[in-house]
């Protein structure tokens, strides 16, 4: 699995290095030392795919002085690739390619500024306090959904606050379009995951079993229904036909979230959850060996199906130009 890039402003790293709990306790409702340590590791171990902007011109003596007086900052910038950008806004307002639409951004922007940039571009733009609240952003989590009315739809499931901060989504479920109940569940999930608006078209790719004779009508119906729930969001939809034995698990991947439901996504009806399931989600940036395998398995499968769709027209439906920026990023990235 390839890593996302991390774009950091020098000012962010400077402020972050000074926020070490030993010198400046963090006012959040969790262990400040542990939270700060995880945030530090997040930045430090991302250095192979990190870029820093706004770095002042530093001589060898300046680096030696920094190593002595602020070793944390020295560790964070040592080995990081330098870039010409001065602020995160400069990157986001310039050419926005597949790699940048799947990156994470660390900035000195205000909380309000971070939220607005995240919504506009569908990427995580984090300030210092956001990153220090590490557990609520990056922690892997499993939600147990019991049978009954505790949860009445996917909108009731406790997804993270950034669930609708994205610009592309891949949905892999063999039966998500097979009947109306499944489609209702699909749109219940999309109500959670789709942003209200975006400066760029939102890309949706669905990998499912679908009859060629019904695919065109199904595609048109989905487009119309998407326009109903997100009238201000430009959407580009593609559907790929899969073979029955290609996938068993049902998964969703955005550029900020991976979701897996043990028994599928068609669990809700008018009476609530018609069966119990466990819903796993995590931010697809760093992985344990287990979560890495989950993502790798999904990516391998969708790459294979997409390639077949490019060859045989009856395996693919959508607009000309089959681009999904998340798919393009996954295809072009170098495996670990």
C-alpha positions in Angstrom: 0.0 0.0 0.0 1.3 3.4 -0.9 1.5 6.3 1.6 -0.2 9.6 1.2 1.9 12.7 1.1 2.0 15.1 4.0 2.4 18.8 3.3 3.6 20.9 6.2 4.1 24.6 6.7 7.3 25.3 8.6 5.4 27.5 11.0 3.2 24.6 11.9 6.2 22.4 12.8 7.8 25.2 14.7 4.6 25.8 16.8 4.1 22.0 17.2 7.6 21.5 18.5 7.0 24.1 21.2 3.7 22.5 22.3 5.4 19.5 24.0 3.4 18.7 27.2 6.5 19.0 29.3 6.6 22.7 28.6 3.0 23.5 27.6 0.2 21.1 28.8 -2.4 20.4 26.1 -6.0 21.3 27.2 -7.8 18.3 25.7 -9.8 15.5 27.4 -7.2 12.8 27.0 -3.6 12.0 28.1 -1.7 15.0 26.7 1.7 13.3 26.7 0.3 10.2 24.9 -1.7 12.3 22.4 1.3 14.6 21.7 3.6 11.5 21.3 1.3 10.0 18.7 1.0 13.2 16.8 4.8 13.6 16.8 5.2 10.0 15.5 2.6 10.7 12.8 4.7 13.6 11.5 8.1 12.0 12.1 7.4 8.7 10.4 5.8 10.4 7.4 9.0 12.1 6.5 9.7 9.9 3.5 6.6 11.3 1.8 6.5 14.7 3.4 7.1 18.2 2.0 7.8 21.3 4.0 7.2 24.8 2.7 8.1 28.2 4.0 11.4 26.9 5.4 13.7 29.9 6.1 17.2 29.8 4.7 19.3 28.0 7.3 23.1 27.6 7.4 24.9 24.6 8.8 25.5 26.6 12.0 21.8 27.4 12.1 21.0 23.7 12.0 23.6 22.9 14.7 22.1 25.6 16.9 18.6 24.2 16.3 19.7 20.7 17.2 20.9 22.1 20.5 18.1 24.5 21.4 15.0 22.8 19.8 15.9 19.2 19.0 12.2 18.3 18.4 12.0 20.8 15.5 15.3 19.7 14.2 14.1 16.0 14.2 10.9 17.0 12.4 12.5 18.9 9.5 15.6 16.7 9.1 15.3 14.7 5.9 12.0 16.2 4.8 11.8 17.3 1.2 11.6 21.1 0.8 9.1 22.7 -1.5 8.6 26.3 -2.8 5.1 26.7 -1.3 4.9 29.2 1.5 1.4 28.2 2.8 -1.1 25.4 2.4 -3.5 27.8 0.7 -0.9 28.2 -2.1 -0.9 24.5 -2.8 -4.7 24.1 -2.7 -5.2 27.1 -5.0 -2.7 25.9 -7.6 -2.7 22.8 -9.9 -4.4 20.1 -7.9 -3.4 16.7 -9.2 -4.3 13.2 -8.0 -1.5 13.0 -5.5 -2.4 16.3 -3.9 -6.1 15.4 -3.7 -5.1 12.4 -1.6 -2.7 14.2 0.7 -2.9 15.6 4.3 -2.1 19.2 5.1 -0.7 20.7 8.3 -1.0 24.5 8.6 -1.1 27.5 10.9 -4.5 28.4 9.6 -7.2 29.1 12.1 -9.7 26.3 13.0 -12.3 28.0 10.8 -9.8 28.3 8.0 -8.9 24.6 8.2 -12.6 23.6 8.1 -13.3 25.7 5.1 -10.3 24.5 3.1 -11.2 20.9 4.0 -14.7 21.3 2.7 -13.7 23.1 -0.5 -11.2 20.5 -1.6 -12.2 17.3 0.2 -8.8 16.8 2.0 -7.8 16.9 5.7 -6.4 20.3 6.5 -5.3 20.2 10.1 -4.1 22.8 12.6 -2.0 22.1 15.6 -5.0 21.5 18.0 -6.6 19.2 15.4 -3.5 17.0 15.2 -3.2 16.9 19.0 -6.7 15.5 19.2 -5.1 12.5 17.5 -7.4 9.8 18.9 -10.5 11.3 17.4 -9.0 11.6 13.9 -6.9 8.6 13.3 -7.9 5.9 15.7 -9.2 2.6 14.2 -12.7 2.0 15.5 -15.3 -0.8 15.5 -19.0 0.1 16.0 -21.3 -2.8 17.0 -24.7 -2.3 15.4 -27.3 -4.4 17.2 -30.5 -5.7 15.6 -33.4 -3.4 16.4 -34.1 0.4 16.6 -30.9 1.7 18.4 -29.7 2.7 14.9 -32.4 3.4 12.3 -30.1 4.2 9.4 -26.5 4.7 8.5 -26.9 8.4 9.5 -27.2 7.2 13.1 -23.9 5.3 13.1 -21.1 7.2 14.9 -18.7 7.9 12.0 -15.9 10.5 12.6 -16.5 14.2 12.2 -14.4 14.2 9.0 -16.4 11.4 7.3 -17.8 13.8 4.6 -14.4 15.4 4.0 -13.4 13.7 0.8 -13.4 14.2 -3.0 -13.8 10.6 -4.2 -15.3 7.3 -3.1 -15.0 3.7 -4.1 -17.9 1.4 -3.1 -17.3 -2.4 -3.4 -20.4 -4.5 -2.7 -21.6 -7.2 -5.0 -25.3 -6.6 -4.2 -25.6 -2.9 -3.4 -27.8 -2.3 -6.5 -29.6 -5.7 -6.5 -32.8 -4.5 -4.9 -34.5 -1.3 -3.6 -33.6 -2.0 0.1 -29.9 -2.2 -0.9 -30.1 1.1 -2.9 -31.9 2.8 0.1 -29.0 1.7 2.3 -26.5 3.0 -0.3 -28.0 6.4 -0.3 -28.2 6.4 3.5 -24.4 5.9 3.5 -23.9 8.5 0.8 -25.9 11.0 2.9 -23.1 10.6 5.5 -20.1 10.5 3.2 -20.8 13.0 0.5 -19.9 16.7 1.1 -22.6 19.3 0.6 -20.4 21.2 -1.9 -17.0 21.2 -3.5 -14.8 23.2 -5.8 -14.2 20.1 -7.9 -16.5 17.2 -9.2 -16.9 14.4 -6.7 -16.0 11.0 -8.1 -18.0 7.9 -7.3 -17.0 4.4 -8.5 -19.3 1.5 -7.7 -18.0 -2.1 -8.1 -20.9 -4.5 -8.1 -22.8 -7.3 -9.9 -25.1 -5.7 -12.5 -26.9 -7.0 -15.6 -25.7 -5.4 -18.8 -29.3 -5.0 -20.1 -30.3 -3.0 -17.0 -27.0 -1.0 -16.4 -27.8 2.1 -18.5 -31.2 2.6 -16.8 -29.6 1.9 -13.4 -26.9 4.4 -14.1 -29.4 7.1 -15.1 -31.6 6.5 -12.0 -28.6 6.7 -9.7 -27.5 10.0 -11.3 -31.0 11.5 -10.8 -31.2 10.3 -7.2 -27.7 11.7 -6.5 -28.8 15.1 -7.8 -31.7 15.0 -5.4 -29.6 14.5 -2.3 -26.7 16.8 -3.4 -28.0 19.4 -5.8 -25.0 21.7 -5.3 -22.4 19.0 -5.7 -21.0 18.2 -9.2 -20.8 14.4 -9.3 -19.1 12.0 -11.8 -20.4 8.4 -11.4 -18.9 5.2 -12.8 -20.1 1.6 -12.4 -18.0 -1.5 -12.9 -19.5 -5.0 -13.2 -17.8 -7.7 -11.1 -17.9 -11.5 -11.2 -19.8 -13.2 -8.5 -16.7 -14.8 -7.0 -14.3 -11.8 -7.2 -15.2 -10.2 -3.8 -16.8 -11.5 -0.6 -16.3 -8.6 1.9 -18.1 -5.3 1.3 -16.0 -2.2 1.7 -15.9 1.5 1.1 -12.8 3.6 0.5 -12.6 7.4 0.3 -9.5 9.5 0.4 -10.0 9.9 4.2 -11.9 6.8 5.3 -12.0 3.0 5.0 -15.2 1.3 6.0 -16.0 -2.4 6.3 -19.2 -4.0 7.4 -19.1 -7.7 8.3 -22.3 -8.7 6.6 -22.7 -5.9 4.1 -24.3 -2.5 3.9 -27.9 -3.5 3.4 -28.7 -3.8 7.1 -31.4 -1.2 7.6 -35.1 -1.1 6.8 -38.0 0.9 8.1 -37.8 -0.9 11.5 -34.1 -0.2 12.1 -31.3 -2.7 11.8 -32.7 -6.0 10.5 -29.6 -7.8 11.6 -26.6 -7.1 13.7 -23.1 -6.3 12.4 -19.8 -4.8 13.3 -18.7 -1.8 11.3 -14.9 -1.2 11.2 -13.5 2.2 10.0 -10.1 3.9 10.0 -8.2 6.6 8.3 -6.3 5.0 5.4 -2.9 6.6 6.0 -0.8 4.5 8.3 -1.8 0.9 8.9 -1.3 -2.0 11.2 -0.5 -5.3 9.4 -4.1 -6.3 9.7 -5.6 -3.0 8.3 -2.9 -2.9 5.6 -4.1 -6.3 4.4 -7.7 -5.1 4.2 -6.8 -2.1 2.1 -4.3 -4.0 -0.1 -6.9 -6.7 -0.8 -9.5 -4.2 -1.9 -7.1 -2.3 -4.1 -5.8 -5.4 -5.8 -9.4 -6.5 -6.6 -10.6 -3.1 -8.0 -7.5 -2.7 -10.1 -8.2 -6.0 -11.7 -11.9 -5.2 -12.3 -11.1 -1.7 -13.6 -8.6 -3.1 -16.1 -11.2 -5.5 -17.4 -13.7 -2.7 -17.7 -11.3 -0.7 -19.8 -11.1 -3.7 -22.2 -14.7 -4.8 -22.4 -17.3 -2.1 -22.6 -20.1 -4.2 -21.1 -18.2 -4.3 -17.8 -18.3 -0.5 -17.4 -20.9 2.3 -17.5 -20.3 6.0 -17.0 -19.1 9.2 -18.7 -16.3 9.3 -21.2 -13.0 9.4 -19.4 -13.2 6.8 -16.7 -11.3 8.8 -14.2 -11.8 8.5 -10.5 -9.0 10.5 -8.9 -8.7 8.0 -6.0 -8.5 5.1 -8.4 -5.9 7.0 -10.4 -3.8 7.7 -7.3 -4.0 4.1 -6.3 -2.9 2.9 -9.7 0.0 5.3 -10.0 1.4 4.9 -6.5 4.4 2.8 -5.8 3.5 -0.2 -3.5 5.4 -0.4 -0.2 
